[in-house]
Amino acid sequence: MTGSADAAAHGTADAGSAPGRRVAVVSGGSRGLGALLVERLLADGWAVATFSRSANAFVEKTREAAPDSFLWEPVDLADLDALRRFVGTCTQRFGGIDLLVNNAATLDGLGLFLTARADRIAAGITANLTGPIVLTQACARVMSRGSRGQIVTISSINAIRGYRGVAVYAAAKAGLDGITRSLARELGPLNIRVNSVVPGFFDSELTTDVTDTNRVRIRGRTPLGRVASADEIADAVSFLVSPHASFITGQSIVVDGGITC
Ligand SMILES: NC(=O)c1ccc[n+]([C@@H]2O[C@H](COP(=O)([O-])OP(=O)(O)OC[C@H]3O[C@@H](n4cnc5c(N)ncnc54)[C@H](OP(=O)(O)O)[C@@H]3O)[C@@H](O)[C@H]2O)c1
C-alpha cells in the first residue's frame, strides 16, 4: 500500500526502503499475539515496527533475520511522548505507515477493584487506553497524508461481559471499542478503516496467572469446549487486514468460541 509515491510524498523514506513495501506498526510485538503478528506480517513482505518495554530472544532473532524490514525500540505505552517519537522513527525509516495493530496491553497491578490504589488505576488506564489512543492518533496522522490505512485494535471480551478482578482493564478495552466506532466515522472519508478484534481467553504470558480450575471453567462455559490458540486470534487480524475485509470498518469482531453468545 505505501508505495514509492507515498514515500516520496512523506519525503522520509530511507535509502533502503523497498518500493511498494507495506508498513505495519504493531505494539507489543515481543511475545504472545504481537510476536505472532510480527512474524506473519514479515512473512507476507511487510516492513514491521514494534516496541515493548524490554527486548527478548524473539526480538533479537527477528532483528538478525530481517535487519531491513524490522524495527524494535524500547517504549512504554505510558510514555506518551516516546510513543509519538517511535511513530516518527518508523515513518523516517520506512517512509509511511499502512497499518497499526494496537496489541500491547498489561494487567500489571490491576486486581480487585475495592482494594485498587488510585495510582494503579491511573497507570492501568494510561497503559491500556491513553497510550493506544495517542499511538493511534500519531499513526493516523501519518496515514492521512497517504489517504489510506488500517487500524486494528485488540480488545477483549472483558469489554462486553463482566468478569471479576479486571474492572480497570475492562474499562480501557471498552473505551478502545468505543474509539474504534468513532474513528471509523472520522477516518473513513480518508480511506482509513478502523476495527477491533475481541478475543476470549488464549494462552500467553498475560494469562499465566489464570489457575487450572479457572481454565477448566472457561472451557466448560465455551460452546466450542476449548480455549483459542493465539493463531486463531491472529487469523481474525489477518482477515481484517486483507482485501477480503475491504468494506468492513467500525466493527468489533468477537473471537471467543462462543463464550459471550
Ligand atoms: N491472552 C488472552 O487471553 C487475551 C484475551 C483477550 C484479549 N487479549 C489481548 O490481546 C493482546 C495481546 O495479549 P497477549 O496475551 O499476547 O499478551 P502478552 O503475551 O502479555 O504480550 C504483551 C506484549 O505487550 C508488551 N507490553 C505490555 N505492557 C506494555 C507497556 N506498558 N508498554 C509497552 N509494551 C507493553 C509486552 O512486552 P513488555 O512486557 O516487554 O513490555 C508484550 O510484547 C492484548 O491487547 C490483550 O489485552 C489477550
The ligand as an SDF file (V2000), in Angstrom:
LIG
                    3D

 48 52  0  0  0  0  0  0  0  0999 V2000
   -4.2490  -13.6480   26.3830 N   0  0  0  0  0  0  0  0  0  0  0  0
   -5.5590  -13.5270   26.4590 C   0  0  0  0  0  0  0  0  0  0  0  0
   -6.2810  -14.4350   26.9290 O   0  0  0  0  0  0  0  0  0  0  0  0
   -6.2340  -12.2880   25.9420 C   0  0  0  0  0  0  0  0  0  0  0  0
   -7.6400  -12.2560   25.9330 C   0  0  0  0  0  0  0  0  0  0  0  0
   -8.2710  -11.1300   25.4320 C   0  0  0  0  0  0  0  0  0  0  0  0
   -7.5320  -10.0770   24.9510 C   0  0  0  0  0  0  0  0  0  0  0  0
   -6.1730  -10.1320   24.9670 N   0  0  0  0  0  0  0  0  0  0  0  0
   -5.4450   -9.0020   24.4120 C   0  0  0  0  0  0  0  0  0  0  0  0
   -4.5660   -9.4690   23.4040 O   0  0  0  0  0  0  0  0  0  0  0  0
   -3.4490   -8.5820   23.3240 C   0  0  0  0  0  0  0  0  0  0  0  0
   -2.1510   -9.3810   23.3530 C   0  0  0  0  0  0  0  0  0  0  0  0
   -2.1060  -10.0840   24.5730 O   0  0  0  0  0  0  0  0  0  0  0  0
   -1.0750  -11.2720   24.8600 P   0  0  0  0  0  0  0  0  0  0  0  0
   -1.8480  -12.2700   25.6290 O   0  0  0  0  0  0  0  0  0  0  0  0
   -0.3640  -11.6500   23.6230 O   0  0  0  0  0  0  0  0  0  0  0  0
   -0.1050  -10.5170   25.8920 O   0  0  0  0  0  0  0  0  0  0  0  0
    1.4250  -10.7840   26.3220 P   0  0  0  0  0  0  0  0  0  0  0  0
    1.8560  -12.1580   25.9150 O   0  0  0  0  0  0  0  0  0  0  0  0
    1.4990  -10.4080   27.7610 O   0  0  0  0  0  0  0  0  0  0  0  0
    2.2490   -9.7260   25.4240 O   0  0  0  0  0  0  0  0  0  0  0  0
    2.0360   -8.3500   25.6340 C   0  0  0  0  0  0  0  0  0  0  0  0
    3.0090   -7.5630   24.8000 C   0  0  0  0  0  0  0  0  0  0  0  0
    2.7950   -6.1720   25.0720 O   0  0  0  0  0  0  0  0  0  0  0  0
    4.0080   -5.6130   25.6420 C   0  0  0  0  0  0  0  0  0  0  0  0
    3.6150   -4.6590   26.6810 N   0  0  0  0  0  0  0  0  0  0  0  0
    2.9080   -4.9100   27.7940 C   0  0  0  0  0  0  0  0  0  0  0  0
    2.7840   -3.7980   28.5320 N   0  0  0  0  0  0  0  0  0  0  0  0
    3.4440   -2.8220   27.8580 C   0  0  0  0  0  0  0  0  0  0  0  0
    3.7030   -1.4580   28.1080 C   0  0  0  0  0  0  0  0  0  0  0  0
    3.2710   -0.8490   29.2320 N   0  0  0  0  0  0  0  0  0  0  0  0
    4.4200   -0.7390   27.2020 N   0  0  0  0  0  0  0  0  0  0  0  0
    4.8740   -1.3350   26.0790 C   0  0  0  0  0  0  0  0  0  0  0  0
    4.6650   -2.6230   25.7750 N   0  0  0  0  0  0  0  0  0  0  0  0
    3.9620   -3.3740   26.6670 C   0  0  0  0  0  0  0  0  0  0  0  0
    4.7750   -6.8050   26.1980 C   0  0  0  0  0  0  0  0  0  0  0  0
    6.1840   -6.5700   26.2890 O   0  0  0  0  0  0  0  0  0  0  0  0
    6.8700   -5.9710   27.6490 P   0  0  0  0  0  0  0  0  0  0  0  0
    6.2310   -6.6470   28.8000 O   0  0  0  0  0  0  0  0  0  0  0  0
    8.3410   -6.2430   27.4890 O   0  0  0  0  0  0  0  0  0  0  0  0
    6.5810   -4.5020   27.6310 O   0  0  0  0  0  0  0  0  0  0  0  0
    4.4640   -7.8410   25.1230 C   0  0  0  0  0  0  0  0  0  0  0  0
    5.2470   -7.6120   23.9800 O   0  0  0  0  0  0  0  0  0  0  0  0
   -3.6040   -7.5860   24.4700 C   0  0  0  0  0  0  0  0  0  0  0  0
   -4.2210   -6.4050   23.9980 O   0  0  0  0  0  0  0  0  0  0  0  0
   -4.5620   -8.2970   25.4100 C   0  0  0  0  0  0  0  0  0  0  0  0
   -5.2960   -7.3960   26.2080 O   0  0  0  0  0  0  0  0  0  0  0  0
   -5.4930  -11.2100   25.4540 C   0  0  0  0  0  0  0  0  0  0  0  0
  1  2  1  0
  2  3  2  0
  2  4  1  0
  4  5  1  0
  4 48  2  0
  5  6  2  0
  6  7  1  0
  7  8  2  0
  8  9  1  0
  8 48  1  0
  9 10  1  0
  9 46  1  0
 10 11  1  0
 11 12  1  0
 11 44  1  0
 12 13  1  0
 13 14  1  0
 14 15  2  0
 14 16  1  0
 14 17  1  0
 17 18  1  0
 18 19  2  0
 18 20  1  0
 18 21  1  0
 21 22  1  0
 22 23  1  0
 23 24  1  0
 23 42  1  0
 24 25  1  0
 25 26  1  0
 25 36  1  0
 26 27  1  0
 26 35  1  0
 27 28  2  0
 28 29  1  0
 29 30  1  0
 29 35  2  0
 30 31  1  0
 30 32  2  0
 32 33  1  0
 33 34  2  0
 34 35  1  0
 36 37  1  0
 36 42  1  0
 37 38  1  0
 38 39  2  0
 38 40  1  0
 38 41  1  0
 42 43  1  0
 44 45  1  0
 44 46  1  0
 46 47  1  0
M  CHG  2   8   1  16  -1
M  END
$$$$
